[in-house]
C-alpha cells in the first residue's frame, strides 16, 4: 500500500540539500502517515536512497488532522518516527516541517533522555505518571513580569545587545520558579532548536521563515521563537554549539554571566 510513497520520496532532494547543514539531518527517519485511523509506515532502505512502504498499523489513540509530531511507534519496534497527516505533502513548507520533526527524532536518539533527566520538573512528572507535562505544564504566560522580560529579551536579541540579553536571562532564571524556568529552558532547547533548523532551511529554499509565537499573547509556541532566537545569537558567537546539542543545552542554561 504505497499511497504516499511518491509524495514522500519528493522529500529526498530537499533532504539531500539539507543533510550537510547539521548533524540532526544526516539520516532519514521513518515516517508514519495517519489515514483512516491507521498508520501508513514508510522507512528508507539501508542505503538511504529512497523510502519504501513497510506496513500499516492501527493508531493507538485519536490523532487529529494536521498533526506534526515525532514519537515512538510501538507497531514498528518502538522506533522514533515522524508522524504526519497527508496534507503535509501539499506545500514545500510541509516538507521542511518533516525535517523539523527529524530534528526531534535525532534529539530523542542522542541526548533528550539524558538532558531531561537533569530536570526536576521531569522527575516529578515521572513520579506522578504525568506524560503530558511538556505540553500541559501551567506556565504563567500572562504574568506581566514574564511578558515584560520576554518582550525585552526578543528586543535585545534583535539589536544584538549582549549585556542586556544576559541580564534578562539571569532575571528570568531568578524570577521564575524552578519548574517554570526548567519548562521554559526545555522548550527553548527542544522546540527552539527544531525551529532554528526549520528557519535556516526555509531561508535557504527561498520560503518564508516561521516567526510564530514571537508576539503577545504568549504561549508555549513563544518558546519555539525565543529558543530559535537565543540559539541563533549563541551560534553567531560560537558556531560549534549547534553541532553538539548537549553543549548547546548547557550554554542556554548557564550563559556567561554579566560583568
C-alpha positions as CSV (number, residue, x, y, z in Angstrom):
1,X,0.0,0.0,0.0
2,X,2.2,2.8,-1.3
3,X,-0.4,5.5,-1.3
4,X,2.0,8.3,-0.4
5,X,5.3,6.8,-1.5
6,X,5.7,9.1,-4.5
7,X,5.0,12.2,-2.4
8,X,7.3,11.1,0.4
9,X,10.2,10.5,-2.0
10,X,9.9,14.1,-3.1
11,X,11.5,14.8,0.3
12,X,14.7,13.2,-0.9
13,X,16.2,16.2,-2.9
14,X,15.3,18.6,-0.1
15,X,16.9,16.3,2.5
16,X,20.0,15.8,0.3
17,X,20.5,19.6,0.2
18,X,19.9,19.9,3.9
19,X,21.8,16.9,5.1
20,X,25.1,18.6,5.4
21,X,23.7,21.6,7.3
22,X,23.6,20.0,10.8
23,X,24.1,16.5,12.3
24,X,20.4,16.3,13.1
25,X,19.6,16.0,9.4
26,X,22.2,13.4,8.4
27,X,19.8,10.5,8.1
28,X,16.3,9.7,7.0
29,X,13.9,8.7,9.7
30,X,10.7,6.6,9.4
31,X,7.6,8.5,8.5
32,X,4.1,7.4,9.6
33,X,1.2,9.0,7.6
34,X,-2.1,8.9,9.5
35,X,-5.0,7.9,7.3
36,X,-8.4,6.5,8.3
37,X,-7.2,5.6,11.8
38,X,-4.2,3.8,10.5
39,X,-0.5,4.4,10.3
40,X,1.0,4.0,6.9
41,X,4.6,3.4,7.9
42,X,7.4,4.2,5.5
43,X,11.2,3.8,6.0
44,X,14.3,4.3,4.0
45,X,16.3,1.4,2.7
46,X,19.8,0.7,4.1
47,X,21.5,3.0,1.6
48,X,19.0,5.8,2.3
49,X,18.4,6.3,-1.4
50,X,14.6,6.3,-1.0
51,X,11.6,5.3,1.1
52,X,9.8,2.1,1.0
53,X,6.3,1.2,2.3
54,X,6.7,-1.1,5.3
55,X,3.3,-1.8,6.9
56,X,0.0,-0.5,8.1
57,X,-0.9,-0.4,11.8
58,X,-3.8,0.9,13.8
59,X,-3.3,4.2,15.6
60,X,-3.2,3.8,19.4
61,X,-5.1,7.0,20.1
62,X,-7.1,9.6,18.2
63,X,-4.7,11.7,16.1
64,X,-6.2,14.9,14.6
65,X,-5.7,16.2,11.1
66,X,-2.7,18.5,10.9
67,X,-0.6,16.6,13.4
68,X,3.2,17.1,13.1
69,X,5.0,15.1,15.7
70,X,7.8,12.7,16.5
71,X,7.2,9.8,18.8
72,X,7.9,6.1,19.1
73,X,5.8,3.7,17.1
74,X,5.0,0.6,19.2
75,X,3.9,-1.1,15.9
76,X,7.3,-0.6,14.4
77,X,9.5,-1.9,17.2
78,X,9.4,1.3,19.2
79,X,11.4,3.2,16.7
80,X,11.1,7.0,16.8
81,X,9.3,8.4,13.7
82,X,7.9,11.5,12.1
83,X,4.1,11.3,12.3
84,X,2.0,13.5,9.9
85,X,-1.3,13.7,8.1
86,X,-1.4,13.7,4.3
87,X,-1.8,17.4,3.7
88,X,1.8,17.9,4.8
89,X,2.7,17.0,1.2
90,X,0.7,19.8,-0.3
91,X,3.3,22.6,0.1
92,X,7.1,22.9,0.1
93,X,6.8,24.2,3.7
94,X,5.3,20.8,4.6
95,X,8.5,19.0,3.6
96,X,10.5,21.3,5.7
97,X,8.1,20.5,8.6
98,X,9.0,16.8,8.2
99,X,12.7,17.8,8.6
100,X,11.7,19.7,11.7
101,X,10.4,16.5,13.1
102,X,13.5,14.7,12.1
103,X,15.4,17.1,14.4
104,X,13.2,15.8,17.2
105,X,13.9,12.2,16.2
106,X,17.6,13.0,16.4
107,X,17.2,14.6,19.8
108,X,15.4,11.6,21.1
109,X,18.0,9.2,19.8
110,X,21.1,11.0,21.0
111,X,20.6,13.1,24.1
112,X,17.0,14.0,25.0
113,X,16.5,11.5,27.8
114,X,19.8,12.3,29.4
115,X,19.2,16.0,29.4
116,X,15.6,15.6,30.6
117,X,17.0,13.5,33.5
118,X,18.6,16.7,34.8
119,X,15.3,18.5,35.2
120,X,13.4,18.3,38.5
121,X,10.1,19.0,36.6
122,X,10.7,15.9,34.5
123,X,11.4,13.8,37.6
124,X,8.3,14.9,39.4
125,X,6.2,14.4,36.3
126,X,7.5,10.9,36.0
127,X,6.7,10.2,39.7
128,X,3.2,11.4,39.1
129,X,2.7,9.5,35.9
130,X,2.3,12.8,34.0
131,X,3.4,12.0,30.5
132,X,1.9,15.2,29.1
133,X,3.9,17.8,31.1
134,X,5.8,19.0,28.0
135,X,2.5,20.2,26.6
136,X,0.3,20.9,29.6
137,X,2.6,22.5,32.2
138,X,0.7,25.5,33.5
139,X,3.3,28.1,32.8
140,X,2.4,31.7,33.7
141,X,2.4,33.1,30.2
142,X,0.1,36.0,31.1
143,X,2.2,37.2,34.1
144,X,3.1,40.8,33.5
145,X,6.7,40.4,34.8
146,X,7.3,37.5,32.4
147,X,5.7,39.2,29.4
148,X,7.9,42.3,30.0
149,X,11.1,40.3,30.4
150,X,10.5,38.1,27.4
151,X,9.5,41.0,25.1
152,X,12.7,42.8,26.2
153,X,14.6,39.5,25.5
154,X,13.3,39.4,22.0
155,X,14.2,43.1,21.5
156,X,17.7,42.7,23.0
157,X,18.4,39.8,20.6
158,X,17.1,41.7,17.6
159,X,19.7,44.5,18.2
160,X,22.4,42.1,19.4
161,X,22.7,43.8,22.9
162,X,24.7,41.0,24.6
163,X,24.8,42.6,28.1
164,X,21.1,43.1,28.1
165,X,20.4,39.6,26.8
166,X,22.5,38.1,29.6
167,X,20.9,40.3,32.2
168,X,17.4,39.2,31.1
169,X,18.4,35.5,31.1
170,X,19.5,35.8,34.7
171,X,16.4,37.8,35.6
172,X,14.2,35.1,34.1
173,X,16.2,32.4,35.9
174,X,15.8,34.3,39.2
175,X,12.2,35.4,39.0
176,X,10.6,32.2,37.6
177,X,10.1,29.3,40.0
178,X,12.3,26.2,39.4
179,X,9.8,24.3,37.4
180,X,8.7,27.2,35.3
181,X,12.3,28.1,34.5
182,X,13.1,24.5,33.6
183,X,10.0,24.3,31.4
184,X,11.0,27.4,29.6
185,X,14.5,26.2,29.1
186,X,13.4,22.8,27.9
187,X,11.0,24.2,25.3
188,X,13.6,26.7,24.1
189,X,16.1,23.9,23.6
190,X,13.9,21.2,22.2
191,X,11.5,23.1,20.1
192,X,13.6,26.2,19.7
193,X,16.4,24.2,18.1
194,X,14.0,22.5,15.7
195,X,12.5,25.9,14.8
196,X,16.1,27.3,14.3
197,X,16.9,24.5,11.8
198,X,13.5,24.9,10.1
199,X,14.0,28.6,9.6
200,X,17.5,28.1,8.2
201,X,16.2,25.6,5.7
202,X,13.2,27.9,4.8
203,X,15.6,30.7,4.2
204,X,17.9,28.6,2.0
205,X,14.9,27.4,0.0
206,X,13.5,30.9,-0.5
207,X,10.5,30.2,1.7
208,X,9.1,32.5,4.4
209,X,10.6,31.9,7.8
210,X,8.4,31.0,10.8
211,X,8.0,33.8,13.4
212,X,5.0,32.2,15.1
213,X,4.9,32.9,18.8
214,X,7.1,36.0,18.9
215,X,4.3,38.5,19.7
216,X,1.9,38.5,22.7
217,X,-0.3,36.9,23.7
218,X,2.4,34.4,24.6
219,X,2.0,30.6,24.7
220,X,4.2,27.5,24.5
221,X,5.0,28.4,20.9
222,X,6.6,31.6,22.2
223,X,9.5,29.4,23.4
224,X,9.9,28.0,19.9
225,X,10.5,31.5,18.7
226,X,12.5,32.6,21.7
227,X,14.6,29.5,21.7
228,X,15.4,29.9,18.0
229,X,16.4,33.5,18.5
230,X,18.5,32.6,21.6
231,X,20.2,29.8,19.7
232,X,20.9,32.0,16.7
233,X,22.6,34.6,19.0
234,X,24.7,31.9,20.7
235,X,25.6,30.3,17.3
236,X,26.9,33.6,16.0
237,X,29.3,33.8,18.9
238,X,30.2,30.1,18.9
239,X,29.2,28.3,15.7
240,X,30.3,24.9,17.1
241,X,27.4,25.0,19.6
242,X,24.8,23.8,17.1
243,X,26.9,20.7,16.3
244,X,26.6,19.5,19.9
245,X,23.1,19.6,21.4
246,X,24.3,18.7,24.9
247,X,26.7,21.6,25.0
248,X,24.1,23.9,23.5
249,X,21.6,23.0,26.3
250,X,24.2,23.7,28.9
251,X,25.1,27.0,27.4
252,X,21.4,28.1,27.1
253,X,21.0,27.2,30.8
254,X,24.1,28.9,32.1
255,X,25.2,31.6,29.7
256,X,28.3,33.6,30.5
257,X,27.5,35.9,33.4
258,X,27.3,39.6,33.0
259,X,30.2,41.6,34.3
